[in-house]
Amino acid sequence: MLSAALEAYLAFDGTGRVVAWNPAAETTFGYTHDQAYGRSVEDLIVPPESREAGQAELAALAAGRSGHTQGQRRQWLAWHADGHRIPIEMTLATTDEAGGRLFHVFAHDITTAHRASRFAAAEAAVARGLAEADSVGTAAQRVVDALGLKMNWPVTELWMIDEDRQLLVCAARHSQPGWRLRTFAVNTLEPGVALPGRVCADAAPHWIPDLSADTGSLRSRAGARIGLHVAVGVPVCTGRHLLGALCVYGDRVEDPEDTLLGLLSGLAAQIGQYLERRRAEELTVELARTKDEFLAMVTHELRNPLAAIAGTASLLTEELDDLTPDEQRHYLRIITRNAERLGVMAEDLLDLARLESGHLAINPTASDLSEIIRQALQAAPDKNLTVTAILPERLELYADPIRLRQVADNLISNAIKYTPSGGSVTITATADAGGDKITWTVADTGIGIPAAERPRLFRRFYRASTAVDRRIPGTGLGLVITRAIIERHQGTINLADDAGSGTTFVVELPVKPSITSPGS
Ligand code: ADP
């Protein structure tokens, strides 16, 4: 009966020597019958921290005061042969035999029940944390704290994708007391790097069973050095949009892979929903702010050229007869320049509206970028600058020449506008060796854009402090449209990370993009 029982059964005598050990005890505690027989039950299954209490209890039982343990089920953490603790439920009974008193233990492993209640507690704690948080930052911290505490994981992290910076940023981290994370505690990661990077790159869960064997990853090795062993990460999404990764690191495998992934994926979905709600709220605020910014911009940027036109025109009307032809031409140029400024702004605003409604049309044809840039340079405003263009005779690509001219006008006029007299502007464009891609740079030695502000540069109405401080007029619309046009050509635009002063924009365009017009 005892060999067939699913319940672990073991017995020991008054000195604590094991005298019976059934097959279920072998699976539960990890020792075979032969390994266990005759050894001290305390050494085998009682973890060091419970030994004192255990001895007192046994002494009481041995002394014949059959106490509360008999006939009662109790829960207890036992020691497994591999060193980990297993929650068990057990009953203890004594019998008096010819050789003395015997102690009989019936026990079963309650890990699954324990896990279920732990998971439920973790889920409840996360839900509470999200409900009480007043910002995304506090929500992230509450989630990882709740998870780390309830699940007893040494390290729990929530990583978010920062699209502006093309990086992964650690939004929150929880580590258990006593863990010194050293080089493991990085706060940004390149895409694709380490567990969070891999989870985001594949938008799928990842499981690293042995960090020390994951030799390809510096961070896994750093984790292994501080005593972490396993790692699990799941993607955090809203609908089909990937936001980041929830990652936990453990010092040993406690739960089966699929159960853990199930729990984490459920939590990640909760976090995703929360973030989506917050994003909708933030979008509403942003829309209101954009409206304010738009009104401020319109008042500023429309009023100035209009005032210049009105003032000059009335001056011309009143004093036409007294002005020399040269003076008349000068005033007329002021009117033309300001009218053009208004025209550009109206076009930009229309383009912005088209962009937002998804109707920014691209009509590609065989084009010559060198020619487009040369024409833009001819039309560029005059200023005391050294303007150099290093261009091949022809640079052919399939693109919308009118839209590319708009890009050239914007980048070149910005370079001129934001470079004080005496500086220089250099434009280069070349095709790569394979002839598939064109790299086009517009560099200036001007006022520059502070590194910290660069991520925001391509947002609507955004103007760098360097421009605002110097009161250089502008709307913060040109670059948004420029980037949209380049992206519609399947190209990219970025700022070069040069440490020197000035600004360099780098545009990369495929020679033969497969462009579809929005209407098609
Ligand atoms: P605008 O020039 O009308 O303000 P843009 O969208 O073209 O709008 O540019 C946005 C902001 O980027 C500018 O306000 C300026 O702060 C910054 N910027 C763009 N190009 C340059 C440049 N070449 N040098 C310095 N700052 C620049």
Boltz pocket constraint, residues with backbone or C-beta under 6 A from the ligand:
constraints:
  - pocket:
      binder: B
      contacts: [[A, 410], [A, 411], [A, 414], [A, 415], [A, 416], [A, 418], [A, 444], [A, 446], [A, 447], [A, 448], [A, 449], [A, 457], [A, 459], [A, 462], [A, 463], [A, 464], [A, 465], [A, 466], [A, 467], [A, 468], [A, 473], [A, 474], [A, 475], [A, 476], [A, 477], [A, 478], [A, 479], [A, 480], [A, 502], [A, 503]]
      max_distance: 6.0
